[in-house]
């Protein structure tokens, strides 16, 4: 959900970005295409088996070490197996060096290899070179000119189970466990030039932290069904041992390790077109900065509430609002871990020599605005407490939205919210600038990490004896409590409030039950498929006009986004909690055919966190997958004390199967807000927030939501 004012700001920012277009610089010459240039997409179901077509700190280093990092081990920072295009294949351990980190590696991208925007500005690799591995939600990128995925028999998004068959042409192996990893493959539908069209392989379940994965592409075919040969360089690497002084000798030794891992998983080197490996960042590398900020701030509170103010109290008559009796606004005081006083848009985390955030100065603080709504029922019985998370580039006042007020009034919850600084209404200009120059993207995700701390401390103010409960604004006329601060804290967020909210839930020491409405994760997948993000996509298209470069940029950006969105924390969202956090239960609500949060991203999240799904999820024939909701176990018939995915269907057509948004009449109206506006969905949410138990409100049938707007 995005308010109209924010939409208008974003549109103006886009218009401003296009007012004076930057000069276009040449990109690498496209490689020649083998076979037909008519590339098919993965929208056609895969052929059946047997058919003719089947076949030491958070970072482990300080700033000085970053600046003096050795260059990667190939000319111009490229992997020699990939040809002329730098940073492919990606992610790739060839772009790492040994280091004292949790994984034993550190990313070491060369400045010469980084993408350039249309103004000729290269991405500065410094932020990426603090990582101890790659994103757990990373798409795998390669360039295979002439590739036809249907002829090749690769698994499309509609048949993820196909990816695990023995003769699958794309194989991903967890070298720690020997497990084959599920995925779907697609060619970038946004690339007008087939020669610059990326092969994108997306994990159907996030990769495990700290694990190394081996990847093989084999038996690839073009549109005419002809075999696509391996490159001359890769063929040479597969051949006889090269002499030590050969420039490719080091790459051959690294490849042999990958091939040995693949062989142990039953993948023969014969027929392989390309193989490489990559290591996923570890827990400390991703979550370490936020956990460090959280722990420092909570220790300083000594079990109490942060300082806060109450700036306004508005009592509402039943005629004005039948659900909400009081609105309260104010500020909480939060340590400032950003590098500018007050932490304005464009700030970065203020890191110490160990790479971890530290307060900007003694006593330097932020004033995080909050907004609370108190239901009318609280004057009869104190309300249960829940944090609320707002939508894309929004603000805390979205807690006053009609659906939130109805949820509060009808189910007896008091909601409080603060901004997701970094991706709030005040950040629109900085976010648009970051999509014009990816080097700046860390300012977005650094502020988002500060916002996670802000929300943790707001939650602590809500449930502390000396917090909100001690102020007369949260009491009735007789001094009785309006909020049940002893009953604990829940979380409810929608859209961006679900994407970022999952990270908050994972790091929160106080939240145990959470509802992530119209859930999804991994912004790099969302950007291509979401209608809501198209203004930002237009900016990126202008700044990085080459389609292959854009996909590389999205893969790079995900490594930073992981530090502040669900994708980086999903492994710890339920039964494998982070240090200092309890186990959590999460309820994922999904709108079938959602135009803004593609439902496939919620399915990836559900598989990653171990959620079960309400069945029947949708009516027969509604879902185009061969096995709908593959790999997600059904909920039991009785109430379930655990995490779950529930699909709410209001009749919108199924989304595209390509990496494109559902634009235009064929995709109907956007159901994005329907689940939160459905009374039965709210009953299910409320029960889960209170008890952590999923109840069936759909009568053993698919859950059907009313049209948006009904409250």
C-alpha positions as CSV (number, residue, x, y, z in Angstrom):
1,X,0.0,0.0,0.0
2,X,1.4,3.4,-0.9
3,X,-0.4,6.7,-0.1
4,X,-1.3,8.9,-3.0
5,X,1.0,11.7,-1.8
6,X,4.0,9.3,-1.8
7,X,3.0,8.1,-5.3
8,X,2.9,11.7,-6.5
9,X,6.4,12.3,-5.0
10,X,7.8,9.3,-6.6
11,X,6.3,10.2,-10.0
12,X,7.8,13.7,-9.7
13,X,11.2,12.2,-8.8
14,X,11.0,10.0,-11.9
15,X,10.1,13.0,-14.0
16,X,13.0,14.9,-12.5
17,X,15.4,12.0,-13.2
18,X,14.4,12.1,-16.9
19,X,14.6,15.9,-17.3
20,X,18.3,15.9,-18.2
21,X,19.3,12.4,-19.3
22,X,22.9,11.5,-18.7
23,X,25.2,10.8,-21.6
24,X,25.2,7.3,-22.9
25,X,28.5,5.4,-22.8
26,X,29.3,2.4,-24.8
27,X,28.7,-1.1,-23.3
28,X,30.6,-4.2,-24.0
29,X,30.1,-5.5,-27.5
30,X,27.5,-8.3,-27.5
31,X,28.7,-11.8,-28.1
32,X,27.6,-13.5,-31.3
33,X,24.5,-15.7,-31.0
34,X,24.8,-19.4,-31.7
35,X,21.7,-20.5,-33.6
36,X,18.4,-18.7,-33.7
37,X,18.0,-15.3,-32.2
38,X,14.3,-16.1,-31.4
39,X,14.7,-16.8,-27.7
40,X,11.7,-18.5,-26.0
41,X,10.7,-17.8,-22.4
42,X,10.0,-20.2,-19.6
43,X,6.2,-19.6,-20.0
44,X,5.8,-22.9,-21.8
45,X,5.6,-26.0,-19.5
46,X,8.8,-28.1,-19.4
47,X,8.7,-31.2,-21.6
48,X,7.9,-34.5,-19.9
49,X,10.6,-36.9,-19.0
50,X,11.6,-39.1,-21.8
51,X,10.5,-36.6,-24.5
52,X,12.9,-35.6,-27.2
53,X,13.6,-32.3,-25.6
54,X,14.3,-33.5,-22.0
55,X,18.0,-33.7,-20.7
56,X,36.2,-12.2,13.5
57,X,33.6,-9.6,13.3
58,X,30.6,-8.8,11.2
59,X,32.9,-8.2,8.3
60,X,36.2,-9.5,9.6
61,X,38.1,-6.4,8.5
62,X,38.3,-2.7,9.1
63,X,38.2,0.2,6.6
64,X,41.9,0.2,6.0
65,X,41.9,-3.4,4.9
66,X,39.0,-2.7,2.6
67,X,41.0,0.0,0.9
68,X,44.1,-2.2,0.4
69,X,42.2,-5.3,-0.6
70,X,44.0,-7.4,-3.3
71,X,42.4,-7.4,-6.7
72,X,40.6,-10.5,-7.9
73,X,42.7,-13.1,-9.7
74,X,41.9,-12.3,-13.3
75,X,42.4,-9.5,-15.8
76,X,40.2,-6.5,-15.2
77,X,38.5,-8.4,-12.4
78,X,36.6,-10.8,-14.6
79,X,36.2,-14.5,-14.4
80,X,37.9,-15.9,-17.5
81,X,35.3,-18.6,-17.9
82,X,32.6,-16.0,-18.7
83,X,34.0,-14.3,-21.8
84,X,33.8,-10.5,-22.1
85,X,31.1,-9.8,-19.6
86,X,32.6,-9.0,-16.2
87,X,31.0,-10.3,-12.9
88,X,29.5,-13.3,-14.6
89,X,28.7,-15.9,-13.7
90,X,27.4,-14.4,-10.4
91,X,27.5,-15.0,-7.5
92,X,30.9,-16.6,-7.8
93,X,33.7,-17.5,-5.3
94,X,36.2,-16.4,-7.9
95,X,35.4,-12.9,-6.7
96,X,36.5,-13.6,-3.1
97,X,39.7,-13.9,-1.1
98,X,40.6,-15.8,2.0
99,X,39.9,-13.8,5.2
100,X,39.3,-14.0,8.9
101,X,35.5,-14.1,8.7
102,X,32.8,-16.6,9.6
103,X,32.9,-18.2,6.2
104,X,36.7,-17.9,5.8
105,X,36.1,-15.6,2.8
106,X,35.6,-12.0,1.9
107,X,34.1,-10.6,-1.3
108,X,36.8,-8.8,-3.3
109,X,35.2,-7.2,-6.3
110,X,37.6,-5.2,-8.5
111,X,36.6,-1.6,-9.3
112,X,37.5,-2.2,-13.0
113,X,34.9,-5.0,-13.2
114,X,32.0,-3.1,-11.7
115,X,29.0,-1.9,-13.8
116,X,28.9,1.7,-15.0
117,X,25.8,3.8,-15.4
118,X,25.0,5.9,-18.5
119,X,27.0,8.8,-17.0
120,X,30.0,6.5,-17.0
121,X,30.1,6.3,-13.2
122,X,31.3,2.8,-12.0
123,X,29.8,1.2,-8.9
124,X,32.2,1.6,-6.0
125,X,32.8,-2.0,-4.6
126,X,33.8,-0.9,-1.1
127,X,30.5,-1.7,0.6
128,X,30.3,-5.1,-1.1
129,X,33.9,-5.9,-0.2
130,X,33.0,-6.0,3.5
131,X,30.7,-9.1,2.9
132,X,31.8,-12.6,3.9
133,X,29.8,-14.2,1.1
134,X,26.8,-13.6,-1.2
135,X,23.1,-13.2,-0.7
136,X,21.1,-16.2,0.6
137,X,18.4,-15.1,-1.8
138,X,20.6,-14.3,-4.7
139,X,19.6,-15.1,-8.2
140,X,22.3,-16.9,-10.3
141,X,23.2,-15.0,-13.4
142,X,25.0,-16.2,-16.6
143,X,25.1,-15.2,-20.2
144,X,24.4,-18.0,-22.7
145,X,23.8,-16.5,-26.2
146,X,21.2,-18.4,-28.1
147,X,19.8,-20.3,-25.1
148,X,16.3,-21.6,-25.4
149,X,15.1,-22.8,-22.0
150,X,12.1,-24.8,-23.3
151,X,14.2,-26.7,-25.8
152,X,16.8,-27.2,-23.0
153,X,14.1,-28.5,-20.7
154,X,14.9,-26.2,-17.8
155,X,12.5,-25.9,-14.9
156,X,10.2,-22.9,-15.3
157,X,8.5,-21.0,-12.4
158,X,5.4,-23.2,-13.1
159,X,7.2,-26.5,-12.4
160,X,9.8,-26.1,-9.6
161,X,9.8,-29.8,-8.9
162,X,11.2,-30.3,-12.4
163,X,14.5,-28.7,-11.2
164,X,15.4,-31.7,-9.0
165,X,15.1,-34.4,-11.6
166,X,18.3,-36.4,-12.2
167,X,18.9,-35.1,-15.7
168,X,18.0,-31.5,-15.1
169,X,20.1,-29.2,-17.3
170,X,20.7,-26.8,-14.4
171,X,22.0,-28.3,-11.2
172,X,22.7,-26.5,-7.9
173,X,24.3,-28.6,-5.2
174,X,24.8,-27.7,-1.5
175,X,28.4,-28.9,-1.1
176,X,28.0,-29.1,2.7
177,X,25.0,-31.5,2.7
178,X,25.2,-32.9,-0.9
179,X,21.5,-31.8,-1.3
180,X,20.2,-30.7,-4.7
181,X,18.6,-27.2,-4.5
182,X,15.3,-26.3,-6.0
183,X,15.0,-23.3,-8.4
184,X,13.3,-22.0,-11.4
185,X,15.0,-20.6,-14.5
186,X,14.0,-17.8,-16.8
187,X,15.5,-15.5,-19.4
188,X,15.2,-11.8,-18.7
189,X,12.0,-10.8,-20.4
190,X,13.0,-7.1,-20.1
191,X,16.0,-7.4,-22.4
192,X,15.1,-6.2,-25.9
193,X,18.5,-7.4,-27.3
194,X,18.7,-11.2,-27.2
195,X,22.5,-10.9,-27.1
196,X,22.2,-9.0,-23.7
197,X,19.6,-11.3,-22.2
198,X,20.6,-12.8,-18.9
199,X,19.9,-16.4,-17.8
200,X,18.4,-16.0,-14.3
201,X,18.2,-18.9,-12.0
202,X,16.2,-18.1,-8.8
203,X,16.3,-20.3,-5.7
204,X,12.9,-21.6,-4.7
205,X,14.1,-21.7,-1.1
206,X,16.8,-19.3,0.1
207,X,20.3,-20.7,0.3
208,X,21.7,-21.6,3.7
209,X,23.9,-19.2,5.4
210,X,27.6,-20.0,5.2
211,X,27.2,-22.9,2.8
212,X,29.0,-23.2,-0.5
213,X,27.1,-24.2,-3.6
214,X,28.3,-25.7,-6.9
215,X,26.4,-24.9,-10.1
216,X,26.4,-26.7,-13.4
217,X,24.8,-25.8,-16.7
218,X,24.7,-28.8,-19.1
219,X,23.0,-30.0,-22.3
220,X,22.0,-26.4,-23.3
221,X,20.1,-26.0,-26.5
222,X,19.2,-23.2,-28.9
223,X,15.7,-22.5,-30.4
224,X,16.4,-25.0,-33.2
225,X,17.2,-27.8,-30.7
226,X,20.9,-27.7,-31.5
227,X,23.4,-28.2,-28.7
228,X,25.1,-25.1,-27.5
229,X,28.8,-25.8,-27.1
230,X,30.9,-24.8,-24.2
231,X,33.2,-21.8,-24.8
232,X,36.7,-22.4,-25.9
233,X,38.1,-21.2,-22.6
234,X,35.8,-23.5,-20.5
235,X,36.6,-26.5,-22.8
236,X,40.3,-25.8,-22.2
237,X,39.8,-25.7,-18.5
238,X,38.0,-29.1,-18.7
239,X,41.0,-30.6,-20.6
240,X,44.5,-31.6,-19.6
241,X,46.2,-30.0,-16.7
242,X,47.6,-26.6,-17.6
243,X,51.3,-25.8,-16.8
244,X,51.7,-23.6,-13.6
245,X,52.7,-20.6,-15.6
246,X,49.5,-20.6,-17.8
247,X,47.2,-17.7,-17.0
248,X,44.3,-20.1,-16.6
249,X,46.1,-22.6,-14.3
250,X,44.6,-21.0,-11.1
251,X,41.1,-21.0,-12.6
252,X,41.5,-24.6,-13.6
253,X,42.4,-25.6,-10.0
254,X,39.3,-23.8,-8.7
255,X,37.1,-25.5,-11.3
256,X,38.4,-28.9,-10.4
257,X,37.1,-28.4,-6.9
258,X,33.7,-27.5,-8.2
259,X,33.6,-30.5,-10.6
260,X,34.6,-32.8,-7.7
261,X,31.7,-31.5,-5.7
262,X,29.3,-32.0,-8.6
263,X,30.6,-35.5,-9.2
264,X,29.9,-36.5,-5.6
265,X,26.3,-35.4,-6.3
266,X,26.2,-37.6,-9.5
267,X,26.8,-34.8,-12.0
268,X,29.2,-35.9,-14.7
269,X,31.6,-33.3,-16.2
270,X,30.8,-34.5,-19.7
271,X,28.4,-32.2,-21.5
272,X,28.8,-29.3,-19.0
273,X,28.7,-25.9,-20.6
274,X,29.6,-23.9,-17.5
275,X,30.3,-24.6,-13.8
276,X,31.2,-22.5,-10.9
277,X,30.7,-22.2,-7.1
278,X,29.7,-19.5,-4.6
279,X,29.5,-19.2,-0.8
280,X,26.6,-17.6,1.0
281,X,27.3,-15.0,3.6
282,X,27.1,-16.0,7.3
283,X,24.8,-15.0,10.0
284,X,27.2,-12.5,11.5
285,X,28.0,-11.0,8.2
286,X,24.4,-10.3,7.4
287,X,22.7,-9.7,10.8
288,X,25.8,-8.7,12.9
289,X,25.5,-4.9,12.5
290,X,21.8,-4.8,13.5
291,X,22.3,-7.2,16.4
292,X,25.3,-5.1,17.6
293,X,23.2,-1.9,17.6
294,X,20.2,-3.7,19.3
295,X,22.3,-5.2,22.1
296,X,24.2,-2.0,22.8
297,X,21.0,0.0,22.9
298,X,19.1,-2.5,25.1
299,X,22.0,-2.8,27.6
300,X,21.9,1.0,28.0
301,X,18.2,0.8,28.9
302,X,18.8,-1.8,31.7
303,X,15.5,-3.4,31.1
304,X,13.5,-0.2,31.0
305,X,11.9,2.0,28.3
306,X,13.7,4.5,26.1
307,X,12.9,8.1,26.7
308,X,9.8,9.3,24.9
309,X,7.5,12.3,24.6
310,X,3.8,12.5,24.0
311,X,3.2,15.5,21.7
312,X,-0.4,15.1,20.8
313,X,-3.5,13.3,22.1
314,X,-6.7,13.3,20.0
315,X,-9.9,11.9,21.4
316,X,-12.4,10.9,18.7
317,X,-16.2,10.7,19.1
318,X,-18.0,7.5,18.1
319,X,-19.6,9.5,15.3
320,X,-16.2,10.4,13.9
321,X,-14.7,6.9,14.3
322,X,-16.6,3.9,15.6
323,X,-13.4,1.9,16.1
324,X,-10.7,4.3,17.4
325,X,-11.2,6.3,20.6
326,X,-7.8,8.0,20.8
327,X,-4.8,8.8,18.6
328,X,-1.4,9.5,20.2
329,X,1.7,10.9,18.6
330,X,5.2,11.6,19.9
331,X,8.9,10.8,19.7
332,X,11.2,8.1,21.2
333,X,14.9,8.8,21.7
334,X,17.1,6.3,19.9
335,X,20.9,6.1,19.7
336,X,22.2,7.4,16.4
337,X,24.3,4.9,14.6
338,X,24.4,6.9,11.4
339,X,27.3,9.1,10.3
340,X,25.4,12.4,10.3
341,X,23.7,14.2,13.2
342,X,20.0,13.4,13.1
343,X,20.7,10.6,10.5
344,X,19.0,12.4,7.5
345,X,18.4,10.6,4.1
346,X,21.7,9.9,2.5
347,X,23.4,8.9,5.8
348,X,25.5,5.7,6.2
349,X,26.1,3.7,9.3
350,X,29.0,5.0,11.4
351,X,31.3,2.0,11.5
352,X,34.2,1.4,13.8
353,X,37.5,-0.2,13.1
354,X,35.9,-3.6,13.5
355,X,33.3,-2.8,10.8
356,X,30.4,-2.7,13.3
357,X,28.2,0.3,13.8
358,X,28.9,2.6,16.7
359,X,27.1,5.7,18.0
360,X,28.1,8.9,16.1
361,X,29.1,10.5,19.4
362,X,28.5,10.5,23.1
363,X,24.8,11.2,23.6
364,X,24.1,11.7,19.9
365,X,20.5,10.5,19.4
366,X,17.7,10.3,16.9
367,X,14.1,11.4,17.5
368,X,12.0,8.6,16.0
369,X,8.4,9.8,15.5
370,X,5.7,7.3,16.5
371,X,1.9,7.2,16.0
372,X,-0.5,5.0,18.1
373,X,-4.2,4.2,17.7
374,X,-6.2,3.1,20.8
375,X,-9.4,1.2,20.1
376,X,-12.7,2.2,21.7
377,X,-12.9,-1.2,23.3
378,X,-9.8,-0.4,25.4
379,X,-11.9,1.7,27.7
380,X,-13.7,-1.5,28.7
381,X,-10.7,-3.9,28.5
382,X,-7.0,-2.9,28.0
383,X,-6.0,-3.5,24.4
384,X,-3.3,-6.0,23.2
385,X,-0.3,-4.3,21.8
386,X,1.2,-4.7,18.3
387,X,3.7,-2.8,16.2
388,X,2.5,-1.9,12.7
389,X,4.7,-1.7,9.6
390,X,3.8,0.7,6.8
391,X,4.0,0.2,3.1
392,X,6.4,1.3,0.3
393,X,8.0,4.7,0.9
394,X,5.2,5.5,3.4
395,X,5.1,6.9,6.9
396,X,3.9,6.1,10.5
397,X,0.6,7.7,10.0
398,X,-0.5,4.8,7.9
399,X,-1.4,3.2,11.2
400,X,-4.5,5.4,10.9
401,X,-5.5,3.6,7.6
402,X,-9.1,2.4,7.5
403,X,-8.2,-1.3,7.6
404,X,-5.8,-0.9,10.5
405,X,-8.5,1.1,12.5
406,X,-11.0,-1.7,11.7
407,X,-8.6,-4.3,12.9
408,X,-7.9,-2.4,16.1
409,X,-11.5,-1.7,16.9
410,X,-13.0,-5.0,16.0
411,X,-10.2,-7.2,17.5
412,X,-9.1,-5.1,20.5
413,X,-5.6,-4.2,19.4
414,X,-3.6,-0.9,20.0
415,X,-1.2,-0.4,17.1
416,X,1.9,1.8,17.2
417,X,4.2,2.6,14.2
418,X,7.3,4.4,13.3
419,X,8.8,5.1,9.9
420,X,11.0,2.7,8.0
421,X,13.6,5.4,7.6
422,X,15.6,4.5,4.5
423,X,12.5,3.6,2.6
424,X,9.9,6.1,3.9
425,X,8.3,9.2,2.4
426,X,11.2,11.4,3.4
427,X,13.6,9.1,1.5
428,X,12.0,9.3,-2.0
429,X,14.7,11.5,-3.5
430,X,17.6,9.5,-2.0
431,X,16.1,6.2,-3.2
432,X,15.6,7.5,-6.7
433,X,19.2,8.8,-6.7
434,X,20.4,5.4,-5.5
435,X,18.8,3.7,-8.5
436,X,20.7,6.2,-10.8
437,X,24.0,5.3,-9.1
438,X,24.1,2.0,-7.4
439,X,27.2,3.0,-5.4
440,X,24.8,5.1,-3.3
441,X,22.5,2.2,-2.5
442,X,24.1,1.5,0.9
443,X,22.7,4.8,2.2
444,X,19.2,3.2,1.7
445,X,19.9,0.0,3.5
446,X,22.0,1.6,6.2
447,X,19.1,3.8,7.2
448,X,16.8,0.8,7.0
449,X,19.1,-1.0,9.5
450,X,18.8,2.0,11.8
451,X,15.0,1.8,11.4
452,X,15.0,-1.8,12.7
453,X,16.6,-0.5,15.9
454,X,14.0,2.3,16.0
455,X,11.2,-0.2,15.8
456,X,12.8,-2.5,18.4
457,X,13.0,0.4,20.9
458,X,9.4,1.6,20.1
459,X,8.3,-2.0,20.9
460,X,10.2,-1.8,24.2
461,X,8.5,1.5,25.1
462,X,5.1,-0.2,24.4
463,X,5.7,-3.1,26.9
464,X,7.8,-1.6,29.6
465,X,6.3,-0.6,33.0
466,X,8.0,2.8,32.7
467,X,7.1,3.2,29.1
468,X,3.8,4.2,27.5
469,X,1.8,2.5,30.2
470,X,3.1,5.1,32.7
471,X,1.9,8.1,30.7
472,X,-1.6,9.5,31.2
473,X,-2.1,9.5,27.4
474,X,-2.4,5.7,27.6
475,X,-4.8,5.7,30.6
476,X,-8.5,6.4,30.9
477,X,-10.1,9.2,32.8
478,X,-9.8,7.3,36.1
479,X,-6.2,6.5,35.5
480,X,-6.9,2.9,34.5
481,X,-4.7,1.3,31.8
482,X,-5.8,1.4,28.1
483,X,-3.0,-1.0,27.0
484,X,-2.2,-4.5,28.3
485,X,1.6,-4.0,28.4
486,X,2.1,-7.3,30.4
487,X,0.6,-9.4,27.6
488,X,3.5,-9.0,25.3
489,X,4.1,-7.6,21.8
490,X,3.0,-8.7,18.4
491,X,3.7,-7.4,14.9
492,X,1.4,-6.7,11.9
493,X,2.8,-5.3,8.7
494,X,1.6,-5.0,5.1
495,X,3.4,-4.8,1.8
496,X,6.8,-3.2,2.6
497,X,5.7,-3.7,6.2
498,X,6.0,-7.4,5.5
499,X,9.1,-7.3,3.4
500,X,11.1,-5.3,5.9
501,X,8.9,-6.4,8.8
502,X,10.3,-10.0,8.6
503,X,13.7,-8.6,9.4
504,X,12.3,-6.7,12.4
505,X,10.6,-9.8,13.7
506,X,13.8,-11.8,13.4
507,X,15.9,-9.3,15.5
508,X,13.1,-8.4,18.0
509,X,13.6,-9.7,21.5
510,X,10.0,-9.0,22.3
511,X,7.8,-10.0,19.3
512,X,6.8,-13.6,19.2
513,X,3.8,-13.7,16.9
514,X,3.7,-11.8,13.6
515,X,1.3,-11.4,10.7
516,X,3.1,-10.4,7.4
517,X,0.3,-9.2,5.1
518,X,0.7,-9.5,1.4
519,X,4.0,-11.0,2.2
520,X,7.1,-11.5,0.1
521,X,10.8,-11.1,0.2
522,X,13.8,-10.3,-1.9
523,X,13.6,-6.9,-3.5
524,X,15.7,-7.9,-6.4
525,X,13.0,-10.3,-7.5
526,X,10.2,-7.8,-6.7
527,X,11.7,-5.0,-8.8
528,X,11.0,-6.8,-12.1
529,X,7.6,-8.2,-11.1
530,X,5.9,-5.5,-9.1
531,X,3.7,-2.8,-10.6
532,X,4.4,-0.7,-7.5
533,X,8.2,-0.6,-8.2
534,X,7.9,0.3,-11.9
535,X,8.7,4.0,-11.3
536,X,12.0,3.0,-9.7
537,X,12.6,0.4,-12.5
538,X,12.2,3.2,-15.1
539,X,14.9,5.2,-13.3
540,X,17.2,2.2,-13.3
541,X,16.5,1.5,-16.9
542,X,17.5,5.0,-17.8
543,X,20.6,5.0,-15.7
544,X,21.7,1.5,-16.7
545,X,20.3,1.0,-20.2
546,X,22.0,-2.3,-20.8
547,X,19.7,-5.1,-19.7
548,X,22.5,-7.5,-18.7
549,X,24.1,-4.8,-16.6
550,X,20.8,-4.1,-14.8
551,X,20.5,-7.7,-13.7
552,X,24.0,-7.7,-12.4
553,X,23.2,-4.5,-10.5
554,X,20.1,-6.1,-9.0
555,X,22.1,-9.1,-7.8
556,X,24.7,-6.7,-6.2
557,X,22.0,-4.6,-4.6
558,X,20.4,-7.7,-3.0
559,X,23.6,-8.2,-1.0
560,X,23.0,-4.9,0.7
561,X,19.2,-5.2,1.0
562,X,19.7,-8.5,2.8
563,X,20.9,-6.6,5.8
564,X,17.5,-4.9,6.3
565,X,14.8,-7.1,4.7
566,X,13.3,-10.5,5.3
567,X,15.5,-12.3,2.7
568,X,18.6,-11.8,4.8
569,X,16.8,-13.0,8.0
570,X,14.4,-15.6,6.8
571,X,16.6,-18.5,8.1
572,X,16.0,-17.1,11.6
573,X,12.4,-16.0,11.3
574,X,10.8,-19.0,13.0
575,X,12.5,-22.0,14.7
576,X,16.2,-21.0,14.4
577,X,16.3,-17.7,16.2
578,X,19.1,-15.2,16.2
579,X,21.0,-14.7,19.5
580,X,18.9,-12.6,21.9
581,X,15.7,-13.3,20.0
582,X,12.9,-15.8,20.8
583,X,11.4,-18.3,18.5
584,X,8.7,-16.7,16.3
585,X,5.6,-17.8,14.6
586,X,4.6,-16.0,11.4
587,X,1.4,-16.0,9.4
588,X,1.8,-15.0,5.8
589,X,-1.3,-13.6,4.1
590,X,-1.1,-13.5,0.3
591,X,-3.4,-12.0,-2.3
592,X,-3.7,-14.3,-5.3
593,X,-2.6,-12.4,-8.4
594,X,-1.2,-9.5,-6.3
595,X,0.1,-6.7,-8.6
596,X,2.5,-5.2,-6.1
597,X,4.0,-8.2,-4.2
598,X,4.3,-11.2,-6.6
599,X,3.0,-14.2,-4.8
600,X,5.9,-16.4,-6.0
601,X,8.1,-14.4,-3.5
602,X,5.8,-15.4,-0.6
603,X,6.1,-19.0,-1.7
604,X,9.9,-18.8,-1.5
605,X,9.5,-17.2,2.0
606,X,7.2,-20.0,3.1
607,X,9.6,-22.7,2.0
608,X,12.5,-20.9,3.7
609,X,10.8,-20.4,7.1
610,X,9.1,-23.8,7.1
611,X,5.5,-22.5,6.9
612,X,2.6,-24.7,6.1
613,X,-0.2,-23.8,3.7
614,X,-4.0,-23.7,4.0
615,X,-5.4,-26.3,1.6
616,X,-7.2,-26.1,-0.7
617,X,-5.2,-22.9,-1.3
618,X,-7.2,-21.8,-4.4
619,X,-10.0,-23.3,-6.4
620,X,-9.1,-25.9,-9.0
621,X,-7.7,-24.3,-12.2
622,X,-6.9,-21.0,-10.7
623,X,-3.1,-21.7,-10.3
624,X,-1.2,-22.5,-13.4
625,X,1.6,-24.4,-11.7
626,X,2.0,-28.1,-12.4
627,X,2.2,-28.7,-8.6
628,X,0.7,-25.6,-7.0
629,X,2.6,-24.4,-4.0
630,X,5.3,-27.1,-4.5
631,X,7.3,-28.0,-1.5
632,X,5.0,-26.4,1.1
633,X,3.2,-28.9,3.4
634,X,-0.5,-28.5,4.1
635,X,-1.8,-27.3,7.4
636,X,-3.4,-30.0,9.6
637,X,-7.2,-30.0,9.9
638,X,-7.1,-28.8,13.5
639,X,-5.9,-25.3,14.7
640,X,-2.1,-25.2,14.1
641,X,0.4,-23.7,16.5
642,X,3.0,-22.7,14.0
643,X,3.8,-20.7,11.0
644,X,1.6,-20.7,7.9
645,X,0.8,-19.3,4.5
646,X,-2.9,-18.5,3.6
647,X,-3.8,-17.4,0.1
648,X,-6.8,-15.1,-0.2
649,X,-8.4,-15.0,-3.6
650,X,-10.7,-12.3,-4.9
651,X,-10.8,-13.3,-8.5
652,X,-7.8,-11.6,-10.0
653,X,-6.2,-13.5,-12.9
654,X,-3.0,-15.4,-12.3
655,X,0.2,-13.3,-12.7
656,X,2.7,-13.5,-15.5
657,X,5.2,-16.4,-15.5
658,X,8.0,-14.1,-16.8
659,X,9.9,-11.6,-14.8
660,X,7.5,-8.8,-15.7
661,X,4.7,-7.0,-13.8
662,X,1.0,-7.7,-14.3
663,X,0.3,-4.6,-16.4
664,X,-2.9,-4.0,-18.3
665,X,-6.4,-5.4,-18.6
666,X,-5.6,-9.1,-18.9
667,X,-4.5,-9.1,-15.2
668,X,-7.6,-7.4,-13.8
669,X,-7.9,-5.3,-10.7
670,X,-5.1,-5.3,-8.1
671,X,-6.1,-7.4,-5.0
672,X,-3.2,-6.1,-3.0
673,X,-5.4,-4.6,-0.2
674,X,-8.1,-7.3,-0.2
675,X,-6.9,-9.7,2.6
676,X,-6.5,-6.9,5.2
677,X,-10.0,-5.6,4.3
678,X,-11.7,-9.0,4.7
679,X,-13.4,-9.5,8.1
680,X,-12.7,-13.2,8.3
681,X,-9.0,-12.6,7.5
682,X,-8.9,-10.1,10.3
683,X,-10.4,-12.6,12.7
684,X,-7.7,-15.1,11.7
685,X,-5.0,-12.5,12.1
686,X,-6.1,-11.4,15.5
687,X,-6.3,-15.0,16.8
688,X,-2.7,-15.6,15.5
689,X,-1.3,-12.4,17.0
690,X,-2.8,-13.3,20.4
691,X,-2.1,-17.0,20.5
692,X,0.3,-17.9,17.6
693,X,-2.3,-20.4,16.4
694,X,-3.8,-20.6,12.9
695,X,-7.5,-21.2,12.8
696,X,-9.5,-22.1,9.7
697,X,-11.9,-19.3,8.9
698,X,-12.6,-20.5,5.4
699,X,-14.6,-23.7,6.2
700,X,-12.1,-26.2,4.6
701,X,-12.5,-24.4,1.3
702,X,-10.2,-21.8,-0.5
703,X,-10.1,-18.5,1.3
704,X,-12.1,-15.9,-0.8
705,X,-11.6,-12.3,0.1
706,X,-14.2,-9.5,-0.4
707,X,-13.4,-6.7,-2.8
708,X,-11.0,-4.0,-1.4
709,X,-12.7,-1.3,0.6
710,X,-15.1,-3.5,2.7
711,X,-14.3,-3.0,6.4
